[in-house]
Amino acid sequence: MMGKRIDMTGMKYERLTVIDESNRSNGHICWNVVCDCGIKLTVRGVDLRNGNTKSCGCMKSEATIKRNKLRKGKKYKDKEKQK
Ligand SMILES: [Zn+2]
């Protein structure tokens, strides 16, 4: 159902912390978020909750670097349990 808004203020999704609500885009509520690296951006709530958007983009490049090094430490959440 559209129109039901989920308050995501203050929630953290991977690197993105939700600051406040932004405008809607095609019926989707968008949120102003700030990445751990300090970059602010606006993303759709569904993308945050689905894990489609986890960072401003910096995570991708870092993930590549990490892979080239060692794979230890942080575990990824059960986002990747598709087999
Ligand atoms: Zn970032």
PDB file of the backbone (N, CA, C, O) and the ligand in Angstrom, with CONECT records:
HET     ZN  A 101       1
ATOM      1  N   MET A   1       0.830  -1.208   0.000  1.00  0.00           N
ATOM      2  CA  MET A   1       0.000   0.000   0.000  1.00  0.00           C
ATOM      3  C   MET A   1       0.864   1.258   0.000  1.00  0.00           C
ATOM      4  O   MET A   1       1.767   1.417   0.821  1.00  0.00           O
ATOM      5  N   MET A   2       0.572   2.109  -0.905  1.00  0.00           N
ATOM      6  CA  MET A   2       1.296   3.371  -0.934  1.00  0.00           C
ATOM      7  C   MET A   2       0.755   4.278   0.178  1.00  0.00           C
ATOM      8  O   MET A   2      -0.357   4.087   0.670  1.00  0.00           O
ATOM      9  N   GLY A   3       1.534   5.226   0.544  1.00  0.00           N
ATOM     10  CA  GLY A   3       1.068   6.196   1.511  1.00  0.00           C
ATOM     11  C   GLY A   3       1.408   5.807   2.925  1.00  0.00           C
ATOM     12  O   GLY A   3       1.422   6.652   3.821  1.00  0.00           O
ATOM     13  N   LYS A   4       1.676   4.562   3.132  1.00  0.00           N
ATOM     14  CA  LYS A   4       2.082   4.146   4.470  1.00  0.00           C
ATOM     15  C   LYS A   4       3.560   4.438   4.612  1.00  0.00           C
ATOM     16  O   LYS A   4       4.391   3.841   3.926  1.00  0.00           O
ATOM     17  N   ARG A   5       3.875   5.334   5.481  1.00  0.00           N
ATOM     18  CA  ARG A   5       5.274   5.702   5.562  1.00  0.00           C
ATOM     19  C   ARG A   5       5.938   5.046   6.751  1.00  0.00           C
ATOM     20  O   ARG A   5       5.403   4.989   7.859  1.00  0.00           O
ATOM     21  N   ILE A   6       7.091   4.569   6.476  1.00  0.00           N
ATOM     22  CA  ILE A   6       7.874   3.950   7.527  1.00  0.00           C
ATOM     23  C   ILE A   6       8.919   4.968   7.953  1.00  0.00           C
ATOM     24  O   ILE A   6       9.681   5.477   7.130  1.00  0.00           O
ATOM     25  N   ASP A   7       8.946   5.253   9.214  1.00  0.00           N
ATOM     26  CA  ASP A   7       9.914   6.231   9.672  1.00  0.00           C
ATOM     27  C   ASP A   7      11.282   5.570   9.814  1.00  0.00           C
ATOM     28  O   ASP A   7      11.510   4.721  10.675  1.00  0.00           O
ATOM     29  N   MET A   8      12.165   5.993   8.943  1.00  0.00           N
ATOM     30  CA  MET A   8      13.480   5.378   8.924  1.00  0.00           C
ATOM     31  C   MET A   8      14.556   6.321   9.463  1.00  0.00           C
ATOM     32  O   MET A   8      15.755   6.051   9.384  1.00  0.00           O
ATOM     33  N   THR A   9      14.076   7.440  10.013  1.00  0.00           N
ATOM     34  CA  THR A   9      15.030   8.417  10.526  1.00  0.00           C
ATOM     35  C   THR A   9      15.938   7.808  11.588  1.00  0.00           C
ATOM     36  O   THR A   9      15.477   7.170  12.535  1.00  0.00           O
ATOM     37  N   GLY A  10      17.213   8.015  11.412  1.00  0.00           N
ATOM     38  CA  GLY A  10      18.165   7.529  12.404  1.00  0.00           C
ATOM     39  C   GLY A  10      18.605   6.094  12.183  1.00  0.00           C
ATOM     40  O   GLY A  10      19.523   5.611  12.846  1.00  0.00           O
ATOM     41  N   MET A  11      17.960   5.422  11.265  1.00  0.00           N
ATOM     42  CA  MET A  11      18.318   4.041  10.992  1.00  0.00           C
ATOM     43  C   MET A  11      19.604   3.990  10.188  1.00  0.00           C
ATOM     44  O   MET A  11      19.935   4.916   9.446  1.00  0.00           O
ATOM     45  N   LYS A  12      20.308   2.907  10.349  1.00  0.00           N
ATOM     46  CA  LYS A  12      21.548   2.771   9.602  1.00  0.00           C
ATOM     47  C   LYS A  12      21.499   1.522   8.739  1.00  0.00           C
ATOM     48  O   LYS A  12      21.164   0.429   9.195  1.00  0.00           O
ATOM     49  N   TYR A  13      21.841   1.723   7.494  1.00  0.00           N
ATOM     50  CA  TYR A  13      21.880   0.626   6.555  1.00  0.00           C
ATOM     51  C   TYR A  13      23.277   0.556   5.975  1.00  0.00           C
ATOM     52  O   TYR A  13      23.671   1.371   5.140  1.00  0.00           O
ATOM     53  N   GLU A  14      24.006  -0.428   6.433  1.00  0.00           N
ATOM     54  CA  GLU A  14      25.407  -0.530   6.030  1.00  0.00           C
ATOM     55  C   GLU A  14      26.107   0.783   6.349  1.00  0.00           C
ATOM     56  O   GLU A  14      26.284   1.120   7.519  1.00  0.00           O
ATOM     57  N   ARG A  15      26.503   1.523   5.332  1.00  0.00           N
ATOM     58  CA  ARG A  15      27.219   2.769   5.598  1.00  0.00           C
ATOM     59  C   ARG A  15      26.332   3.989   5.662  1.00  0.00           C
ATOM     60  O   ARG A  15      26.783   5.081   6.007  1.00  0.00           O
ATOM     61  N   LEU A  16      25.084   3.803   5.332  1.00  0.00           N
ATOM     62  CA  LEU A  16      24.211   4.957   5.201  1.00  0.00           C
ATOM     63  C   LEU A  16      23.359   5.166   6.442  1.00  0.00           C
ATOM     64  O   LEU A  16      22.656   4.260   6.890  1.00  0.00           O
ATOM     65  N   THR A  17      23.432   6.355   6.981  1.00  0.00           N
ATOM     66  CA  THR A  17      22.590   6.726   8.118  1.00  0.00           C
ATOM     67  C   THR A  17      21.508   7.672   7.631  1.00  0.00           C
ATOM     68  O   THR A  17      21.795   8.669   6.968  1.00  0.00           O
ATOM     69  N   VAL A  18      20.276   7.358   7.959  1.00  0.00           N
ATOM     70  CA  VAL A  18      19.160   8.166   7.488  1.00  0.00           C
ATOM     71  C   VAL A  18      19.054   9.447   8.304  1.00  0.00           C
ATOM     72  O   VAL A  18      18.997   9.409   9.533  1.00  0.00           O
ATOM     73  N   ILE A  19      19.030  10.575   7.613  1.00  0.00           N
ATOM     74  CA  ILE A  19      18.922  11.863   8.285  1.00  0.00           C
ATOM     75  C   ILE A  19      17.459  12.272   8.399  1.00  0.00           C
ATOM     76  O   ILE A  19      16.942  12.474   9.498  1.00  0.00           O
ATOM     77  N   ASP A  20      16.819  12.389   7.286  1.00  0.00           N
ATOM     78  CA  ASP A  20      15.396  12.700   7.299  1.00  0.00           C
ATOM     79  C   ASP A  20      14.753  12.367   5.962  1.00  0.00           C
ATOM     80  O   ASP A  20      15.411  11.921   5.021  1.00  0.00           O
ATOM     81  N   GLU A  21      13.465  12.596   5.911  1.00  0.00           N
ATOM     82  CA  GLU A  21      12.720  12.240   4.724  1.00  0.00           C
ATOM     83  C   GLU A  21      12.914  13.269   3.624  1.00  0.00           C
ATOM     84  O   GLU A  21      13.004  14.469   3.883  1.00  0.00           O
ATOM     85  N   SER A  22      12.973  12.793   2.430  1.00  0.00           N
ATOM     86  CA  SER A  22      13.098  13.672   1.281  1.00  0.00           C
ATOM     87  C   SER A  22      11.802  13.619   0.483  1.00  0.00           C
ATOM     88  O   SER A  22      10.745  13.287   1.018  1.00  0.00           O
ATOM     89  N   ASN A  23      11.891  13.940  -0.760  1.00  0.00           N
ATOM     90  CA  ASN A  23      10.692  13.908  -1.591  1.00  0.00           C
ATOM     91  C   ASN A  23      10.375  12.502  -2.044  1.00  0.00           C
ATOM     92  O   ASN A  23      11.112  11.552  -1.779  1.00  0.00           O
ATOM     93  N   ARG A  24       9.285  12.401  -2.718  1.00  0.00           N
ATOM     94  CA  ARG A  24       8.924  11.116  -3.279  1.00  0.00           C
ATOM     95  C   ARG A  24       9.344  11.032  -4.724  1.00  0.00           C
ATOM     96  O   ARG A  24       9.433  12.039  -5.427  1.00  0.00           O
ATOM     97  N   SER A  25       9.596   9.843  -5.145  1.00  0.00           N
ATOM     98  CA  SER A  25       9.939   9.613  -6.529  1.00  0.00           C
ATOM     99  C   SER A  25       9.143   8.424  -7.023  1.00  0.00           C
ATOM    100  O   SER A  25       9.362   7.295  -6.586  1.00  0.00           O
ATOM    101  N   ASN A  26       8.228   8.677  -7.925  1.00  0.00           N
ATOM    102  CA  ASN A  26       7.366   7.616  -8.451  1.00  0.00           C
ATOM    103  C   ASN A  26       6.648   6.853  -7.351  1.00  0.00           C
ATOM    104  O   ASN A  26       6.499   5.633  -7.419  1.00  0.00           O
ATOM    105  N   GLY A  27       6.214   7.572  -6.358  1.00  0.00           N
ATOM    106  CA  GLY A  27       5.473   6.913  -5.288  1.00  0.00           C
ATOM    107  C   GLY A  27       6.353   6.325  -4.208  1.00  0.00           C
ATOM    108  O   GLY A  27       5.859   5.850  -3.185  1.00  0.00           O
ATOM    109  N   HIS A  28       7.640   6.355  -4.429  1.00  0.00           N
ATOM    110  CA  HIS A  28       8.544   5.827  -3.415  1.00  0.00           C
ATOM    111  C   HIS A  28       9.048   6.965  -2.545  1.00  0.00           C
ATOM    112  O   HIS A  28       9.411   8.033  -3.037  1.00  0.00           O
ATOM    113  N   ILE A  29       9.063   6.722  -1.282  1.00  0.00           N
ATOM    114  CA  ILE A  29       9.597   7.733  -0.382  1.00  0.00           C
ATOM    115  C   ILE A  29      11.112   7.698  -0.445  1.00  0.00           C
ATOM    116  O   ILE A  29      11.730   6.635  -0.382  1.00  0.00           O
ATOM    117  N   CYS A  30      11.693   8.865  -0.568  1.00  0.00           N
ATOM    118  CA  CYS A  30      13.143   8.960  -0.602  1.00  0.00           C
ATOM    119  C   CYS A  30      13.639   9.540   0.721  1.00  0.00           C
ATOM    120  O   CYS A  30      12.923  10.256   1.420  1.00  0.00           O
ATOM    121  N   TRP A  31      14.850   9.216   1.026  1.00  0.00           N
ATOM    122  CA  TRP A  31      15.435   9.644   2.289  1.00  0.00           C
ATOM    123  C   TRP A  31      16.783  10.294   2.066  1.00  0.00           C
ATOM    124  O   TRP A  31      17.578   9.873   1.226  1.00  0.00           O
ATOM    125  N   ASN A  32      17.012  11.336   2.849  1.00  0.00           N
ATOM    126  CA  ASN A  32      18.333  11.939   2.836  1.00  0.00           C
ATOM    127  C   ASN A  32      19.215  11.128   3.766  1.00  0.00           C
ATOM    128  O   ASN A  32      18.890  10.930   4.937  1.00  0.00           O
ATOM    129  N   VAL A  33      20.299  10.676   3.249  1.00  0.00           N
ATOM    130  CA  VAL A  33      21.179   9.845   4.065  1.00  0.00           C
ATOM    131  C   VAL A  33      22.603  10.382   3.975  1.00  0.00           C
ATOM    132  O   VAL A  33      22.957  11.120   3.055  1.00  0.00           O
ATOM    133  N   VAL A  34      23.392   9.994   4.943  1.00  0.00           N
ATOM    134  CA  VAL A  34      24.795  10.370   4.894  1.00  0.00           C
ATOM    135  C   VAL A  34      25.623   9.095   5.000  1.00  0.00           C
ATOM    136  O   VAL A  34      25.372   8.226   5.834  1.00  0.00           O
ATOM    137  N   CYS A  35      26.589   9.023   4.149  1.00  0.00           N
ATOM    138  CA  CYS A  35      27.463   7.859   4.114  1.00  0.00           C
ATOM    139  C   CYS A  35      28.541   8.008   5.187  1.00  0.00           C
ATOM    140  O   CYS A  35      28.815   9.116   5.648  1.00  0.00           O
ATOM    141  N   ASP A  36      29.136   6.912   5.574  1.00  0.00           N
ATOM    142  CA  ASP A  36      30.200   6.959   6.573  1.00  0.00           C
ATOM    143  C   ASP A  36      31.363   7.830   6.121  1.00  0.00           C
ATOM    144  O   ASP A  36      32.105   8.363   6.946  1.00  0.00           O
ATOM    145  N   CYS A  37      31.516   7.969   4.834  1.00  0.00           N
ATOM    146  CA  CYS A  37      32.617   8.771   4.316  1.00  0.00           C
ATOM    147  C   CYS A  37      32.255  10.251   4.314  1.00  0.00           C
ATOM    148  O   CYS A  37      33.103  11.091   4.012  1.00  0.00           O
ATOM    149  N   GLY A  38      31.004  10.584   4.648  1.00  0.00           N
ATOM    150  CA  GLY A  38      30.611  11.973   4.778  1.00  0.00           C
ATOM    151  C   GLY A  38      29.810  12.523   3.621  1.00  0.00           C
ATOM    152  O   GLY A  38      29.348  13.663   3.668  1.00  0.00           O
ATOM    153  N   ILE A  39      29.643  11.738   2.598  1.00  0.00           N
ATOM    154  CA  ILE A  39      28.887  12.198   1.442  1.00  0.00           C
ATOM    155  C   ILE A  39      27.394  12.017   1.684  1.00  0.00           C
ATOM    156  O   ILE A  39      26.933  10.971   2.142  1.00  0.00           O
ATOM    157  N   LYS A  40      26.663  13.068   1.360  1.00  0.00           N
ATOM    158  CA  LYS A  40      25.217  12.998   1.532  1.00  0.00           C
ATOM    159  C   LYS A  40      24.557  12.669   0.206  1.00  0.00           C
ATOM    160  O   LYS A  40      24.998  13.106  -0.857  1.00  0.00           O
ATOM    161  N   LEU A  41      23.510  11.901   0.294  1.00  0.00           N
ATOM    162  CA  LEU A  41      22.781  11.584  -0.920  1.00  0.00           C
ATOM    163  C   LEU A  41      21.341  11.251  -0.584  1.00  0.00           C
ATOM    164  O   LEU A  41      20.969  11.120   0.582  1.00  0.00           O
ATOM    165  N   THR A  42      20.550  11.119  -1.614  1.00  0.00           N
ATOM    166  CA  THR A  42      19.146  10.786  -1.429  1.00  0.00           C
ATOM    167  C   THR A  42      18.873   9.441  -2.080  1.00  0.00           C
ATOM    168  O   THR A  42      19.204   9.214  -3.244  1.00  0.00           O
ATOM    169  N   VAL A  43      18.273   8.571  -1.319  1.00  0.00           N
ATOM    170  CA  VAL A  43      17.994   7.246  -1.860  1.00  0.00           C
ATOM    171  C   VAL A  43      16.557   6.857  -1.548  1.00  0.00           C
ATOM    172  O   VAL A  43      15.921   7.415  -0.654  1.00  0.00           O
ATOM    173  N   ARG A  44      16.073   5.908  -2.289  1.00  0.00           N
ATOM    174  CA  ARG A  44      14.715   5.439  -2.045  1.00  0.00           C
ATOM    175  C   ARG A  44      14.713   4.498  -0.847  1.00  0.00           C
ATOM    176  O   ARG A  44      15.639   3.712  -0.652  1.00  0.00           O
ATOM    177  N   GLY A  45      13.669   4.595  -0.062  1.00  0.00           N
ATOM    178  CA  GLY A  45      13.566   3.752   1.117  1.00  0.00           C
ATOM    179  C   GLY A  45      13.629   2.270   0.778  1.00  0.00           C
ATOM    180  O   GLY A  45      14.251   1.485   1.494  1.00  0.00           O
ATOM    181  N   VAL A  46      12.993   1.903  -0.296  1.00  0.00           N
ATOM    182  CA  VAL A  46      12.988   0.488  -0.670  1.00  0.00           C
ATOM    183  C   VAL A  46      14.397   0.002  -0.975  1.00  0.00           C
ATOM    184  O   VAL A  46      14.762  -1.129  -0.655  1.00  0.00           O
ATOM    185  N   ASP A  47      15.167   0.854  -1.585  1.00  0.00           N
ATOM    186  CA  ASP A  47      16.532   0.457  -1.923  1.00  0.00           C
ATOM    187  C   ASP A  47      17.374   0.259  -0.673  1.00  0.00           C
ATOM    188  O   ASP A  47      18.241  -0.614  -0.620  1.00  0.00           O
ATOM    189  N   LEU A  48      17.109   1.069   0.313  1.00  0.00           N
ATOM    190  CA  LEU A  48      17.821   0.913   1.582  1.00  0.00           C
ATOM    191  C   LEU A  48      17.438  -0.402   2.245  1.00  0.00           C
ATOM    192  O   LEU A  48      18.290  -1.179   2.676  1.00  0.00           O
ATOM    193  N   ARG A  49      16.164  -0.620   2.311  1.00  0.00           N
ATOM    194  CA  ARG A  49      15.693  -1.805   3.023  1.00  0.00           C
ATOM    195  C   ARG A  49      16.029  -3.085   2.280  1.00  0.00           C
ATOM    196  O   ARG A  49      16.261  -4.125   2.897  1.00  0.00           O
ATOM    197  N   ASN A  50      16.056  -3.015   0.990  1.00  0.00           N
ATOM    198  CA  ASN A  50      16.407  -4.207   0.207  1.00  0.00           C
ATOM    199  C   ASN A  50      17.903  -4.435   0.150  1.00  0.00           C
ATOM    200  O   ASN A  50      18.364  -5.501  -0.257  1.00  0.00           O
ATOM    201  N   GLY A  51      18.654  -3.436   0.557  1.00  0.00           N
ATOM    202  CA  GLY A  51      20.095  -3.572   0.498  1.00  0.00           C
ATOM    203  C   GLY A  51      20.666  -3.259  -0.876  1.00  0.00           C
ATOM    204  O   GLY A  51      21.823  -3.567  -1.164  1.00  0.00           O
ATOM    205  N   ASN A  52      19.848  -2.646  -1.717  1.00  0.00           N
ATOM    206  CA  ASN A  52      20.345  -2.281  -3.044  1.00  0.00           C
ATOM    207  C   ASN A  52      21.337  -1.131  -2.958  1.00  0.00           C
ATOM    208  O   ASN A  52      22.283  -1.046  -3.741  1.00  0.00           O
ATOM    209  N   THR A  53      21.107  -0.263  -2.008  1.00  0.00           N
ATOM    210  CA  THR A  53      21.992   0.868  -1.826  1.00  0.00           C
ATOM    211  C   THR A  53      22.601   0.795  -0.430  1.00  0.00           C
ATOM    212  O   THR A  53      21.898   0.916   0.573  1.00  0.00           O
ATOM    213  N   LYS A  54      23.876   0.603  -0.379  1.00  0.00           N
ATOM    214  CA  LYS A  54      24.533   0.426   0.912  1.00  0.00           C
ATOM    215  C   LYS A  54      25.529   1.515   1.218  1.00  0.00           C
ATOM    216  O   LYS A  54      26.003   1.640   2.347  1.00  0.00           O
ATOM    217  N   SER A  55      25.845   2.297   0.220  1.00  0.00           N
ATOM    218  CA  SER A  55      26.803   3.373   0.426  1.00  0.00           C
ATOM    219  C   SER A  55      26.642   4.366  -0.707  1.00  0.00           C
ATOM    220  O   SER A  55      25.824   4.174  -1.607  1.00  0.00           O
ATOM    221  N   CYS A  56      27.423   5.419  -0.655  1.00  0.00           N
ATOM    222  CA  CYS A  56      27.349   6.406  -1.716  1.00  0.00           C
ATOM    223  C   CYS A  56      28.026   5.874  -2.965  1.00  0.00           C
ATOM    224  O   CYS A  56      27.962   6.481  -4.034  1.00  0.00           O
ATOM    225  N   GLY A  57      28.664   4.747  -2.814  1.00  0.00           N
ATOM    226  CA  GLY A  57      29.404   4.175  -3.932  1.00  0.00           C
ATOM    227  C   GLY A  57      30.823   3.852  -3.518  1.00  0.00           C
ATOM    228  O   GLY A  57      31.544   3.126  -4.203  1.00  0.00           O
ATOM    229  N   CYS A  58      31.209   4.410  -2.378  1.00  0.00           N
ATOM    230  CA  CYS A  58      32.579   4.201  -1.928  1.00  0.00           C
ATOM    231  C   CYS A  58      32.785   2.760  -1.475  1.00  0.00           C
ATOM    232  O   CYS A  58      33.902   2.245  -1.508  1.00  0.00           O
ATOM    233  N   MET A  59      31.729   2.130  -1.064  1.00  0.00           N
ATOM    234  CA  MET A  59      31.848   0.769  -0.571  1.00  0.00           C
ATOM    235  C   MET A  59      32.296  -0.183  -1.668  1.00  0.00           C
ATOM    236  O   MET A  59      33.077  -1.105  -1.431  1.00  0.00           O
ATOM    237  N   LYS A  60      31.804   0.048  -2.839  1.00  0.00           N
ATOM    238  CA  LYS A  60      32.154  -0.813  -3.955  1.00  0.00           C
ATOM    239  C   LYS A  60      33.649  -0.838  -4.196  1.00  0.00           C
ATOM    240  O   LYS A  60      34.260  -1.899  -4.327  1.00  0.00           O
ATOM    241  N   SER A  61      34.219   0.336  -4.253  1.00  0.00           N
ATOM    242  CA  SER A  61      35.645   0.387  -4.532  1.00  0.00           C
ATOM    243  C   SER A  61      36.437  -0.205  -3.384  1.00  0.00           C
ATOM    244  O   SER A  61      37.453  -0.866  -3.597  1.00  0.00           O
ATOM    245  N   GLU A  62      35.973   0.033  -2.167  1.00  0.00           N
ATOM    246  CA  GLU A  62      36.685  -0.522  -1.025  1.00  0.00           C
ATOM    247  C   GLU A  62      36.547  -2.028  -0.965  1.00  0.00           C
ATOM    248  O   GLU A  62      37.479  -2.732  -0.576  1.00  0.00           O
ATOM    249  N   ALA A  63      35.395  -2.515  -1.347  1.00  0.00           N
ATOM    250  CA  ALA A  63      35.180  -3.954  -1.331  1.00  0.00           C
ATOM    251  C   ALA A  63      36.154  -4.626  -2.288  1.00  0.00           C
ATOM    252  O   ALA A  63      36.663  -5.713  -2.017  1.00  0.00           O
ATOM    253  N   THR A  64      36.398  -3.981  -3.379  1.00  0.00           N
ATOM    254  CA  THR A  64      37.333  -4.532  -4.351  1.00  0.00           C
ATOM    255  C   THR A  64      38.735  -4.577  -3.765  1.00  0.00           C
ATOM    256  O   THR A  64      39.467  -5.552  -3.940  1.00  0.00           O
ATOM    257  N   ILE A  65      39.089  -3.528  -3.080  1.00  0.00           N
ATOM    258  CA  ILE A  65      40.409  -3.488  -2.469  1.00  0.00           C
ATOM    259  C   ILE A  65      40.525  -4.568  -1.400  1.00  0.00           C
ATOM    260  O   ILE A  65      41.528  -5.276  -1.318  1.00  0.00           O
ATOM    261  N   LYS A  66      39.489  -4.678  -0.591  1.00  0.00           N
ATOM    262  CA  LYS A  66      39.499  -5.670   0.464  1.00  0.00           C
ATOM    263  C   LYS A  66      39.672  -7.068  -0.087  1.00  0.00           C
ATOM    264  O   LYS A  66      40.396  -7.887   0.478  1.00  0.00           O
ATOM    265  N   ARG A  67      39.017  -7.328  -1.165  1.00  0.00           N
ATOM    266  CA  ARG A  67      39.085  -8.647  -1.764  1.00  0.00           C
ATOM    267  C   ARG A  67      40.503  -8.975  -2.174  1.00  0.00           C
ATOM    268  O   ARG A  67      40.969 -10.107  -2.044  1.00  0.00           O
ATOM    269  N   ASN A  68      41.158  -7.980  -2.661  1.00  0.00           N
ATOM    270  CA  ASN A  68      42.522  -8.206  -3.108  1.00  0.00           C
ATOM    271  C   ASN A  68      43.457  -8.480  -1.941  1.00  0.00           C
ATOM    272  O   ASN A  68      44.493  -9.130  -2.085  1.00  0.00           O
ATOM    273  N   LYS A  69      43.070  -7.977  -0.805  1.00  0.00           N
ATOM    274  CA  LYS A  69      43.862  -8.267   0.389  1.00  0.00           C
ATOM    275  C   LYS A  69      43.383  -9.574   0.997  1.00  0.00           C
ATOM    276  O   LYS A  69      43.250 -10.593   0.320  1.00  0.00           O
ATOM    277  N   LEU A  70      43.135  -9.511   2.270  1.00  0.00           N
ATOM    278  CA  LEU A  70      42.656 -10.717   2.929  1.00  0.00           C
ATOM    279  C   LEU A  70      41.175 -10.626   3.201  1.00  0.00           C
ATOM    280  O   LEU A  70      40.627  -9.538   3.375  1.00  0.00           O
ATOM    281  N   ARG A  71      40.539 -11.760   3.237  1.00  0.00           N
ATOM    282  CA  ARG A  71      39.125 -11.760   3.513  1.00  0.00           C
ATOM    283  C   ARG A  71      38.918 -12.145   4.963  1.00  0.00           C
ATOM    284  O   ARG A  71      38.623 -13.297   5.280  1.00  0.00           O
ATOM    285  N   LYS A  72      39.071 -11.193   5.817  1.00  0.00           N
ATOM    286  CA  LYS A  72      38.852 -11.498   7.220  1.00  0.00           C
ATOM    287  C   LYS A  72      38.151 -10.338   7.889  1.00  0.00           C
ATOM    288  O   LYS A  72      37.943  -9.281   7.295  1.00  0.00           O
ATOM    289  N   GLY A  73      37.794 -10.562   9.134  1.00  0.00           N
ATOM    290  CA  GLY A  73      37.132  -9.497   9.860  1.00  0.00           C
ATOM    291  C   GLY A  73      35.647  -9.485   9.614  1.00  0.00           C
ATOM    292  O   GLY A  73      34.950 -10.473   9.847  1.00  0.00           O
ATOM    293  N   LYS A  74      35.185  -8.378   9.152  1.00  0.00           N
ATOM    294  CA  LYS A  74      33.755  -8.160   9.031  1.00  0.00           C
ATOM    295  C   LYS A  74      33.048  -9.205   8.193  1.00  0.00           C
ATOM    296  O   LYS A  74      33.452  -9.536   7.078  1.00  0.00           O
ATOM    297  N   LYS A  75      32.006  -9.693   8.763  1.00  0.00           N
ATOM    298  CA  LYS A  75      31.146 -10.580   7.997  1.00  0.00           C
ATOM    299  C   LYS A  75      30.056  -9.736   7.380  1.00  0.00           C
ATOM    300  O   LYS A  75      29.616  -8.736   7.948  1.00  0.00           O
ATOM    301  N   TYR A  76      29.642 -10.147   6.239  1.00  0.00           N
ATOM    302  CA  TYR A  76      28.505  -9.471   5.653  1.00  0.00           C
ATOM    303  C   TYR A  76      27.247 -10.058   6.244  1.00  0.00           C
ATOM    304  O   TYR A  76      27.193 -11.230   6.616  1.00  0.00           O
ATOM    305  N   LYS A  77      26.248  -9.225   6.320  1.00  0.00           N
ATOM    306  CA  LYS A  77      24.986  -9.704   6.847  1.00  0.00           C
ATOM    307  C   LYS A  77      24.406 -10.737   5.893  1.00  0.00           C
ATOM    308  O   LYS A  77      24.926 -10.985   4.805  1.00  0.00           O
ATOM    309  N   ASP A  78      23.328 -11.317   6.340  1.00  0.00           N
ATOM    310  CA  ASP A  78      22.775 -12.426   5.552  1.00  0.00           C
ATOM    311  C   ASP A  78      22.098 -11.960   4.273  1.00  0.00           C
ATOM    312  O   ASP A  78      21.127 -12.553   3.803  1.00  0.00           O
ATOM    313  N   LYS A  79      22.637 -10.889   3.732  1.00  0.00           N
ATOM    314  CA  LYS A  79      22.106 -10.393   2.468  1.00  0.00           C
ATOM    315  C   LYS A  79      22.457 -11.357   1.343  1.00  0.00           C
ATOM    316  O   LYS A  79      21.720 -11.492   0.366  1.00  0.00           O
ATOM    317  N   GLU A  80      23.564 -12.005   1.496  1.00  0.00           N
ATOM    318  CA  GLU A  80      24.079 -12.806   0.380  1.00  0.00           C
ATOM    319  C   GLU A  80      23.788 -14.281   0.556  1.00  0.00           C
ATOM    320  O   GLU A  80      24.622 -15.133   0.250  1.00  0.00           O
ATOM    321  N   LYS A  81      22.624 -14.567   1.040  1.00  0.00           N
ATOM    322  CA  LYS A  81      22.356 -15.992   1.246  1.00  0.00           C
ATOM    323  C   LYS A  81      21.543 -16.601   0.111  1.00  0.00           C
ATOM    324  O   LYS A  81      20.847 -17.602   0.284  1.00  0.00           O
ATOM    325  N   GLN A  82      21.647 -15.984  -1.024  1.00  0.00           N
ATOM    326  CA  GLN A  82      20.982 -16.577  -2.183  1.00  0.00           C
ATOM    327  C   GLN A  82      21.903 -17.620  -2.797  1.00  0.00           C
ATOM    328  O   GLN A  82      23.059 -17.354  -3.125  1.00  0.00           O
ATOM    329  N   LYS A  83      21.355 -18.798  -2.937  1.00  0.00           N
ATOM    330  CA  LYS A  83      22.194 -19.861  -3.494  1.00  0.00           C
ATOM    331  C   LYS A  83      21.549 -20.429  -4.745  1.00  0.00           C
ATOM    332  O   LYS A  83      22.100 -21.338  -5.365  1.00  0.00           O
TER     333      LYS A  83
HETATM  334 ZN    ZN A 101      30.668   6.797   0.966  1.00  0.00          ZN2+
END
